[in-house]
Amino acid sequence: MRIREETYWRWADPQLHSRSHDEQLSDGTSIDVQVRLARTGATQLFIGVYARHGKAMVEEYYDNRPGETMSRAMVWGVDRARALLTGDFPMAQAPLRRQA
């Protein structure tokens, strides 16, 4: 079970349809990437990386991914989540909330 933090709850909006990608890695960590269209038509993205026991390691969201479709934003988000886990992008530098 994932333990959501404030970043996720600020992003969450049950009235908006979203697509998601959940992935469990062999070491028990997991990623959760969600993409949606805002009421304004902007593509929005949430990225969550969670430890084996469910605690959030990184949660960030993007209010707008200009020029990106939901599919393209999803691919970028999954790649970013994997990079955060592999160290290709140090977690210490990852923002909790970021607007692109």
C-alpha positions in Angstrom: 0.0 0.0 0.0 1.4 3.4 -1.0 1.6 6.1 1.6 0.6 9.2 -0.3 2.1 12.5 0.8 0.9 16.1 0.5 2.2 16.5 -3.1 -0.1 13.7 -4.3 -3.2 15.1 -2.5 -2.6 18.6 -3.9 -2.5 17.0 -7.4 -5.4 14.6 -7.0 -8.8 15.5 -8.5 -11.2 12.6 -8.7 -13.4 14.5 -11.2 -10.7 14.4 -13.9 -10.1 11.3 -15.9 -6.5 10.1 -15.8 -4.4 7.3 -17.2 -1.9 5.6 -15.0 1.2 3.4 -15.2 2.0 1.3 -12.1 5.2 -0.7 -12.0 6.7 -2.9 -9.3 10.5 -3.5 -9.4 12.3 -6.6 -8.3 13.6 -4.9 -5.2 10.0 -4.1 -4.1 10.1 -0.4 -5.0 7.3 0.9 -7.2 6.5 3.7 -9.5 3.2 5.4 -10.1 2.8 7.7 -13.1 -0.5 9.4 -13.9 -1.4 11.8 -16.6 -4.6 13.7 -17.3 -6.0 16.7 -19.1 -6.9 19.7 -16.9 -10.1 21.5 -17.3 -8.1 24.1 -19.2 -6.9 21.4 -21.7 -3.3 21.4 -20.3 -1.6 18.0 -20.0 -0.7 17.3 -16.4 1.6 14.7 -14.9 2.2 13.1 -11.5 5.2 10.9 -10.7 5.5 8.9 -7.5 8.4 6.6 -6.5 7.7 4.4 -3.5 9.9 2.2 -1.3 9.0 -1.4 -0.7 7.0 -0.6 2.5 5.0 2.1 0.6 6.7 5.2 1.9 7.1 8.0 -0.8 10.6 8.4 -1.9 9.7 11.1 -4.5 6.4 12.6 -5.4 6.2 15.5 -8.0 3.7 16.9 -10.4 3.7 19.1 -13.4 0.8 21.5 -13.9 1.5 21.7 -17.6 3.5 19.7 -20.1 3.3 22.2 -23.0 3.1 20.6 -26.5 2.8 17.1 -25.1 0.0 14.7 -25.6 -1.1 12.5 -22.6 0.8 9.5 -24.2 4.0 11.5 -24.7 3.8 12.9 -21.1 3.3 9.3 -19.8 6.4 8.0 -21.6 8.5 10.9 -20.3 7.1 10.4 -16.7 7.9 6.7 -16.7 11.4 7.3 -18.0 11.9 10.0 -15.3 10.7 7.7 -12.6 13.0 5.0 -13.7 15.9 7.4 -13.9 15.2 8.6 -10.3 15.4 5.0 -9.1 18.6 4.1 -11.0 20.4 7.2 -10.0 20.5 8.7 -13.5 18.8 11.7 -11.9 19.8 12.1 -8.3 16.7 12.1 -6.0 18.3 14.9 -3.9 17.8 17.2 -6.9 14.2 16.1 -7.6 11.6 18.8 -6.7 8.5 17.8 -4.7 6.4 19.9 -6.9 7.5 21.3 -10.3 5.8 23.2 -13.1 7.2 22.6 -16.5 
